[in-house]
Every structure is written in C-alpha cells, then in structure tokens.
Amino acid sequence: MSRGVDLTVCPNGPLLIRGDLGVRTPDGEVHRTERPVSAVCRCGKSASLPWCDATHQALKTKIDEEGSADE
C-alpha cells in the first residue's frame, strides 16, 4: 500500500511536505525525515538545507511561483 503525499507552497516561505518521502539534493544525497510535516527551503539561504530554518523571514526574501528567490 502506498502512502499519499501532500505538498503545500507557503507564500514567500517553504514547501511543506506531509507524507513519506525524501528530498534529493543536487549532489544526489537523499534526506529523509521522521516528522509528520517537513518544511523544505525555497530561498536557498537555510543553514540546514534542504530543510527550512526560517532564514527567509530575517532576509525578507520574496520567492516567486517558480521558487526563485529575490532579495
């Protein structure tokens, strides 16, 4: 039985993932989490990539619909 995955894009914030899956970084490493909801960074400035650490709030980063960050 496969589990469903739910994705939510937070305006000017992270991508929230609910469900069982991993995030593959450009270098091929897969990051998994045991949390029921995980926040994936979209601004690219997090100290704990690929996970969001709310750095976007301090930077006042604006993220467009494609996920590109403008400072």
FENGI-V387881 format. One record per residue. N is the residue number from 1. RES is the residue in one letter. PSI is psi as a letter, one per 40 degrees, with the letter a starting at -180 (none if undefined). Layout:
# FENGI-V387881
n:N res:RES psi:PSI
n:N res:RES psi:PSI
This chain:
# FENGI-V387881
n:1 res:M psi:h
n:2 res:S psi:i
n:3 res:R psi:i
n:4 res:G psi:i
n:5 res:V psi:h
n:6 res:D psi:h
n:7 res:L psi:h
n:8 res:T psi:h
n:9 res:V psi:h
n:10 res:C psi:h
n:11 res:P psi:h
n:12 res:N psi:f
n:13 res:G psi:a
n:14 res:P psi:i
n:15 res:L psi:h
n:16 res:L psi:h
n:17 res:I psi:h
n:18 res:R psi:h
n:19 res:G psi:a
n:20 res:D psi:h
n:21 res:L psi:i
n:22 res:G psi:i
n:23 res:V psi:h
n:24 res:R psi:h
n:25 res:T psi:i
n:26 res:P psi:d
n:27 res:D psi:e
n:28 res:G psi:e
n:29 res:E psi:h
n:30 res:V psi:h
n:31 res:H psi:h
n:32 res:R psi:i
n:33 res:T psi:i
n:34 res:E psi:e
n:35 res:R psi:i
n:36 res:P psi:d
n:37 res:V psi:h
n:38 res:S psi:i
n:39 res:A psi:h
n:40 res:V psi:h
n:41 res:C psi:h
n:42 res:R psi:e
n:43 res:C psi:e
n:44 res:G psi:e
n:45 res:K psi:e
n:46 res:S psi:i
n:47 res:A psi:e
n:48 res:S psi:f
n:49 res:L psi:h
n:50 res:P psi:e
n:51 res:W psi:i
n:52 res:C psi:h
n:53 res:D psi:e
n:54 res:A psi:e
n:55 res:T psi:d
n:56 res:H psi:d
n:57 res:Q psi:d
n:58 res:A psi:d
n:59 res:L psi:e
n:60 res:K psi:f
n:61 res:T psi:h
n:62 res:K psi:h
n:63 res:I psi:h
n:64 res:D psi:i
n:65 res:E psi:d
n:66 res:E psi:e
n:67 res:G psi:e
n:68 res:S psi:h
n:69 res:A psi:h
n:70 res:D psi:h
n:71 res:E psi:none
